[in-house]
């Protein structure tokens, strides 16, 4: 049983959209492989239509990456899990990964995993979490259509 649904932000890196290329898919809700910045990721396909799998090639629509985890955790546990301050997504099997990243925003919590930046559903208002390096179990990494965030955008 999944404990928390992790939401994602549009696939962007340093303000510009990532090029995401579909390699293969078994269809909606099933395993897919996508290329992101030269890295092949195994993900859950949240893009295909139920009767028509997404075609291989560069995805023309804006997409986001999100994740789910079956493991409950506290932010203290997450911080203790990344003492070497890594930023990466480490493949375990299928669409399961271990995410190592840095918290770059709270309310909602947003984590920079190096390759991807994703929002975490485990919200915090603790400003001391900013800049901390964390370890997150990712039981399902998913690609889905992007949506506009439901919080005010920061002014630059």
ZAGUMI-346280 format. One record per residue: residue number from 1; x, y, z of N, C-alpha, C, O in turn; residue in three letters. Coordinates in steps of 0.2 Angstrom, whole numbers, padded with zeros to 4 digits. Layout:
<nodes>
 num  n_xx  n_yy  n_zz ca_xx ca_yy ca_zz  c_xx  c_yy  c_zz  o_xx  o_yy  o_zz residu
 NUM     X     Y     Z     X     Y     Z     X     Y     Z     X     Y     Z    ALA
...
</nodes>
This chain:
<nodes>
 num  n_xx  n_yy  n_zz ca_xx ca_yy ca_zz  c_xx  c_yy  c_zz  o_xx  o_yy  o_zz residu
   1  0004 -0006  0000  0000  0000  0000  0004  0006  0000  0009  0007  0004    UNK
   2  0003  0011 -0004  0007  0017 -0005  0005  0022  0001 -0001  0023  0002    UNK
   3  0010  0025  0004  0008  0029  0009  0008  0036  0007  0004  0040  0010    UNK
   4  0012  0038  0002  0012  0045  0000  0012  0046 -0007  0016  0042 -0010    UNK
   5  0009  0050 -0010  0009  0052 -0017  0014  0058 -0018  0013  0063 -0015    UNK
   6  0019  0057 -0022  0023  0063 -0023  0021  0066 -0030  0020  0063 -0035    UNK
   7  0021  0072 -0030  0019  0076 -0036  0026  0078 -0039  0031  0078 -0036    UNK
   8  0025  0081 -0045  0031  0083 -0049  0030  0090 -0052  0024  0092 -0052    UNK
   9  0035  0093 -0054  0035  0099 -0057  0037  0098 -0064  0039  0093 -0066    UNK
  10  0035  0103 -0069  0037  0102 -0076  0044  0100 -0076  0048  0103 -0073    UNK
  11  0046  0096 -0081  0053  0094 -0082  0057  0099 -0085  0057  0101 -0091    UNK
  12  0061  0102 -0080  0065  0108 -0082  0071  0108 -0078  0072  0104 -0073    UNK
  13  0076  0111 -0081  0083  0111 -0077  0085  0118 -0078  0086  0120 -0084    UNK
  14  0087  0121 -0073  0089  0128 -0073  0085  0133 -0078  0088  0137 -0081    UNK
  15  0079  0132 -0077  0074  0137 -0080  0072  0135 -0087  0067  0138 -0090    UNK
  16  0076  0130 -0091  0074  0128 -0097  0071  0121 -0097  0073  0117 -0093    UNK
  17  0066  0119 -0102  0063  0113 -0102  0069  0107 -0104  0073  0109 -0108    UNK
  18  0068  0102 -0101  0072  0096 -0103  0070  0093 -0109  0064  0093 -0110    UNK
  19  0074  0090 -0113  0072  0086 -0119  0071  0079 -0116  0075  0076 -0113    UNK
  20  0065  0077 -0117  0063  0070 -0114  0061  0066 -0121  0057  0068 -0124    UNK
  21  0064  0060 -0121  0063  0056 -0127  0060  0049 -0125  0063  0046 -0121    UNK
  22  0055  0047 -0128  0052  0041 -0126  0055  0036 -0130  0056  0036 -0136    UNK
  23  0058  0030 -0127  0061  0025 -0130  0056  0019 -0132  0055  0017 -0137    UNK
  24  0053  0017 -0126  0048  0011 -0127  0043  0012 -0122  0044  0015 -0116    UNK
  25  0037  0009 -0123  0032  0009 -0118  0028  0003 -0118  0027  0001 -0124    UNK
  26  0026  0000 -0113  0021 -0005 -0113  0014 -0003 -0112  0009 -0007 -0112    UNK
  27  0013  0004 -0112  0006  0007 -0112  0005  0011 -0105  0009  0010 -0101    UNK
  28 -0001  0014 -0105 -0003  0018 -0099 -0003  0014 -0093 -0005  0008 -0092    UNK
  29  0001  0016 -0088  0001  0013 -0081  0006  0007 -0081  0007  0004 -0076    UNK
  30  0010  0006 -0086  0015  0001 -0087  0022  0004 -0088  0023  0010 -0088    UNK
  31  0026 -0001 -0088  0033  0001 -0089  0035  0005 -0095  0033  0003 -0101    UNK
  32  0039  0010 -0095  0041  0014 -0101  0049  0015 -0099  0051  0016 -0094    UNK
  33  0052  0017 -0105  0059  0019 -0104  0060  0026 -0108  0057  0027 -0113    UNK
  34  0063  0031 -0104  0063  0037 -0107  0071  0040 -0106  0074  0038 -0102    UNK
  35  0073  0044 -0111  0079  0047 -0111  0079  0054 -0108  0075  0058 -0111    UNK
  36  0083  0055 -0103  0083  0062 -0101  0091  0064 -0100  0094  0061 -0096    UNK
  37  0093  0069 -0104  0100  0071 -0103  0105  0065 -0104  0109  0065 -0100    UNK
  38  0104  0061 -0109  0108  0055 -0110  0107  0050 -0105  0111  0045 -0105    UNK
  39  0102  0050 -0100  0101  0045 -0095  0095  0041 -0097  0090  0044 -0098    UNK
  40  0095  0034 -0097  0089  0030 -0099  0086  0029 -0092  0089  0025 -0088    UNK
  41  0080  0031 -0091  0076  0030 -0085  0070  0025 -0086  0067  0025 -0091    UNK
  42  0069  0020 -0082  0063  0016 -0082  0058  0019 -0078  0059  0021 -0072    UNK
  43  0052  0021 -0080  0047  0024 -0077  0040  0021 -0078  0039  0017 -0082    UNK
  44  0035  0023 -0074  0028  0021 -0075  0025  0026 -0080  0026  0032 -0080    UNK
  45  0022  0024 -0086  0020  0028 -0091  0013  0031 -0089  0008  0028 -0088    UNK
  46  0013  0038 -0088  0007  0041 -0086  0005  0046 -0092  0001  0050 -0091    UNK
  47  0008  0045 -0098  0007  0049 -0104  0002  0046 -0109 -0002  0049 -0112    UNK
  48  0003  0039 -0110  0000  0036 -0116 -0008  0036 -0115 -0010  0037 -0109    UNK
  49 -0011  0036 -0120 -0019  0035 -0120 -0020  0028 -0119 -0016  0024 -0120    UNK
  50 -0026  0026 -0116 -0027  0019 -0114 -0027  0015 -0119 -0025  0009 -0119    UNK
  51 -0029  0017 -0125 -0029  0012 -0131 -0023  0013 -0136 -0023  0010 -0141    UNK
  52 -0019  0018 -0135 -0014  0020 -0139 -0008  0022 -0136 -0007  0028 -0133    UNK
  53 -0003  0018 -0136  0004  0019 -0132  0007  0025 -0135  0007  0027 -0141    UNK
  54  0011  0029 -0131  0015  0035 -0134  0020  0032 -0139  0023  0027 -0137    UNK
  55  0021  0036 -0144  0026  0034 -0149  0033  0036 -0147  0034  0040 -0143    UNK
  56  0038  0032 -0149  0045  0033 -0148  0047  0040 -0151  0044  0042 -0156    UNK
  57  0051  0044 -0148  0054  0050 -0150  0053  0055 -0145  0051  0054 -0139    UNK
  58  0055  0062 -0147  0055  0067 -0142  0048  0069 -0141  0044  0069 -0145    UNK
  59  0047  0070 -0134  0040  0071 -0132  0038  0078 -0133  0042  0083 -0130    UNK
  60  0033  0080 -0137  0032  0087 -0139  0028  0090 -0133  0028  0097 -0133    UNK
  61  0024  0087 -0129  0020  0090 -0124  0025  0091 -0118  0030  0087 -0116    UNK
  62  0023  0096 -0114  0026  0097 -0107  0025  0091 -0102  0019  0090 -0101    UNK
  63  0030  0089 -0100  0030  0083 -0095  0033  0084 -0088  0036  0089 -0087    UNK
  64  0031  0080 -0083  0034  0081 -0077  0035  0074 -0074  0033  0069 -0077    UNK
  65  0040  0074 -0070  0042  0067 -0066  0039  0068 -0059  0040  0073 -0056    UNK
  66  0036  0063 -0057  0034  0062 -0050  0035  0055 -0047  0037  0051 -0051    UNK
  67  0035  0055 -0041  0036  0048 -0038  0031  0047 -0032  0028  0051 -0029    UNK
  68  0031  0040 -0030  0027  0038 -0025  0032  0033 -0020  0037  0031 -0023    UNK
  69  0031  0033 -0014  0035  0029 -0010  0030  0025 -0005  0025  0028 -0003    UNK
  70  0032  0019 -0003  0028  0015  0001  0031  0016  0008  0028  0013  0013    UNK
  71  0036  0019  0009  0040  0020  0015  0039  0026  0019  0041  0031  0016    UNK
  72  0036  0026  0024  0035  0033  0028  0042  0035  0031  0046  0030  0033    UNK
  73  0043  0041  0031  0050  0044  0034  0049  0050  0037  0044  0054  0036    UNK
  74  0053  0052  0041  0054  0059  0044  0059  0063  0040  0063  0060  0037    UNK
  75  0059  0069  0041  0064  0073  0037  0071  0072  0041  0076  0072  0038    UNK
  76  0071  0071  0047  0077  0069  0051  0080  0063  0048  0086  0063  0047    UNK
  77  0076  0058  0047  0078  0051  0044  0081  0053  0037  0087  0050  0035    UNK
  78  0078  0057  0033  0080  0058  0026  0086  0062  0026  0091  0060  0022    UNK
  79  0087  0066  0030  0094  0070  0031  0100  0065  0033  0105  0066  0030    UNK
  80  0098  0061  0038  0103  0057  0040  0105  0052  0035  0111  0049  0035    UNK
  81  0101  0050  0030  0102  0046  0025  0107  0048  0019  0109  0044  0015    UNK
  82  0109  0054  0019  0113  0057  0014  0119  0061  0017  0119  0067  0015    UNK
  83  0123  0058  0021  0129  0062  0024  0134  0064  0019  0138  0069  0020    UNK
  84  0134  0060  0013  0139  0062  0008  0137  0068  0003  0141  0069 -0001    UNK
  85  0131  0070  0004  0128  0076  0000  0128  0075 -0007  0130  0079 -0011    UNK
  86  0125  0069 -0009  0125  0067 -0016  0119  0070 -0019  0114  0071 -0016    UNK
  87  0119  0071 -0026  0113  0072 -0030  0113  0068 -0035  0117  0068 -0040    UNK
  88  0108  0063 -0035  0108  0058 -0040  0102  0053 -0039  0099  0053 -0034    UNK
  89  0100  0050 -0044  0094  0045 -0044  0098  0038 -0046  0100  0037 -0051    UNK
  90  0098  0034 -0041  0101  0028 -0041  0096  0022 -0043  0091  0021 -0039    UNK
  91  0097  0019 -0049  0092  0014 -0051  0092  0007 -0046  0098  0005 -0045    UNK
  92  0087  0005 -0044  0087 -0001 -0040  0084 -0007 -0045  0088 -0012 -0046    UNK
  93  0078 -0007 -0047  0075 -0011 -0052  0069 -0009 -0054  0065 -0005 -0051    UNK
  94  0067 -0011 -0060  0060 -0008 -0063  0060 -0001 -0063  0065  0003 -0065    UNK
  95  0055  0002 -0060  0054  0009 -0059  0056  0012 -0052  0054  0017 -0050    UNK
  96  0059  0007 -0048  0061  0009 -0041  0068  0012 -0041  0073  0010 -0045    UNK
  97  0069  0017 -0037  0075  0021 -0037  0077  0023 -0030  0072  0023 -0026    UNK
  98  0083  0025 -0028  0084  0029 -0022  0086  0036 -0024  0091  0036 -0028    UNK
  99  0083  0041 -0022  0084  0047 -0024  0089  0051 -0018  0087  0051 -0012    UNK
 100  0094  0054 -0020  0098  0058 -0016  0098  0065 -0019  0100  0066 -0025    UNK
 101  0096  0070 -0015  0096  0076 -0017  0096  0082 -0012  0097  0080 -0006    UNK
 102  0095  0088 -0014  0095  0094 -0009  0089  0097 -0010  0086  0098 -0015    UNK
 103  0086  0099 -0004  0080  0103 -0003  0081  0110 -0005  0086  0113 -0003    UNK
 104  0077  0112 -0010  0078  0119 -0013  0072  0123 -0012  0073  0129 -0013    UNK
 105  0067  0120 -0009  0061  0124 -0007  0057  0121 -0002  0057  0115 -0002    UNK
 106  0054  0124  0002  0049  0122  0007  0042  0125  0005  0041  0130  0002    UNK
 107  0036  0121  0008  0030  0124  0006  0028  0125 -0001  0027  0131 -0003    UNK
 108  0028  0120 -0005  0030  0113 -0004  0037  0112 -0004  0041  0116 -0007    UNK
 109  0039  0106 -0002  0046  0104 -0002  0048  0102 -0009  0044  0098 -0012    UNK
 110  0053  0105 -0012  0055  0103 -0018  0063  0101 -0018  0067  0104 -0014    UNK
 111  0064  0095 -0021  0071  0092 -0020  0074  0092 -0027  0071  0089 -0032    UNK
 112  0080  0094 -0027  0085  0094 -0033  0089  0087 -0033  0093  0087 -0029    UNK
 113  0087  0082 -0037  0090  0076 -0037  0096  0076 -0042  0099  0071 -0044    UNK
 114  0098  0082 -0045  0103  0082 -0050  0100  0082 -0057  0100  0087 -0060    UNK
 115  0098  0076 -0059  0095  0075 -0066  0088  0078 -0066  0086  0081 -0071    UNK
 116  0084  0077 -0060  0077  0079 -0060  0076  0083 -0054  0079  0082 -0049    UNK
 117  0071  0088 -0054  0069  0091 -0048  0062  0090 -0047  0058  0090 -0052    UNK
 118  0060  0087 -0041  0053  0085 -0040  0051  0087 -0033  0054  0088 -0029    UNK
 119  0044  0088 -0033  0041  0090 -0027  0039  0084 -0023  0038  0079 -0026    UNK
 120  0040  0085 -0016  0038  0079 -0012  0032  0081 -0008  0031  0086 -0006    UNK
 121  0028  0076 -0007  0021  0077 -0004  0022  0077  0004  0017  0079  0007    UNK
 122  0027  0076  0006  0029  0076  0013  0031  0083  0015  0036  0085  0016    UNK
 123  0026  0088  0015  0027  0095  0016  0030  0097  0023  0030  0093  0028    UNK
 124  0033  0102  0023  0036  0105  0029  0036  0113  0028  0037  0116  0023    UNK
 125  0036  0116  0034  0036  0123  0035  0043  0125  0038  0044  0131  0039    UNK
 126  0047  0120  0040  0053  0121  0043  0058  0124  0038  0061  0120  0034    UNK
 127  0060  0130  0039  0064  0134  0034  0072  0131  0035  0076  0131  0031    UNK
 128  0073  0127  0041  0080  0124  0042  0081  0118  0037  0086  0116  0037    UNK
 129  0076  0116  0034  0076  0111  0029  0079  0113  0023  0082  0109  0019    UNK
 130  0079  0119  0021  0082  0122  0015  0089  0121  0015  0093  0122  0020    UNK
 131  0092  0118  0009  0099  0117  0008  0101  0110  0011  0107  0108  0009    UNK
 132  0097  0107  0015  0099  0100  0017  0099  0095  0012  0095  0095  0007    UNK
 133  0103  0090  0012  0104  0084  0008  0100  0079  0011  0101  0077  0017    UNK
 134  0096  0075  0007  0091  0070  0009  0092  0064  0005  0094  0064 -0001    UNK
 135  0089  0058  0008  0089  0052  0004  0081  0050  0004  0078  0050  0010    UNK
 136  0079  0048 -0002  0071  0047 -0002  0071  0040 -0006  0074  0039 -0011    UNK
 137  0067  0035 -0003  0065  0029 -0007  0060  0031 -0012  0055  0033 -0011    UNK
 138  0061  0029 -0018  0057  0030 -0024  0054  0023 -0026  0058  0020 -0029    UNK
 139  0048  0022 -0024  0045  0015 -0026  0042  0015 -0033  0042  0010 -0036    UNK
 140  0040  0021 -0036  0038  0022 -0043  0040  0029 -0045  0037  0034 -0043    UNK
 141  0044  0029 -0050  0045  0035 -0054  0041  0035 -0060  0040  0030 -0064    UNK
 142  0037  0041 -0060  0032  0041 -0066  0033  0047 -0070  0035  0053 -0068    UNK
 143  0031  0047 -0076  0031  0052 -0081  0024  0054 -0082  0020  0049 -0084    UNK
 144  0022  0060 -0082  0015  0062 -0083  0015  0069 -0086  0020  0072 -0087    UNK
 145  0009  0071 -0089  0008  0077 -0092  0009  0083 -0086  0007  0082 -0081    UNK
 146  0013  0088 -0088  0014  0093 -0083  0008  0097 -0082  0003  0097 -0086    UNK
 147  0007  0100 -0076  0002  0104 -0074  0005  0110 -0071  0010  0110 -0068    UNK
 148  0001  0116 -0071  0003  0122 -0067  0003  0121 -0060 -0001  0118 -0057    UNK
 149  0008  0123 -0056  0009  0122 -0049  0003  0126 -0046  0000  0131 -0049    UNK
 150  0000  0123 -0040 -0005  0127 -0037 -0003  0131 -0031 -0007  0132 -0026    UNK
 151  0003  0134 -0032  0005  0139 -0027  0008  0145 -0031  0010  0144 -0037    UNK
 152  0009  0150 -0028  0011  0156 -0032  0018  0156 -0034  0023  0153 -0030    UNK
 153  0020  0158 -0040  0027  0158 -0042  0031  0163 -0039  0029  0168 -0037    UNK
 154  0037  0161 -0038  0042  0166 -0035  0044  0171 -0040  0045  0169 -0046    UNK
 155  0045  0177 -0038  0047  0182 -0042  0054  0182 -0043  0058  0182 -0037    UNK
 156  0057  0183 -0049  0065  0183 -0049  0067  0190 -0050  0073  0191 -0051    UNK
</nodes>
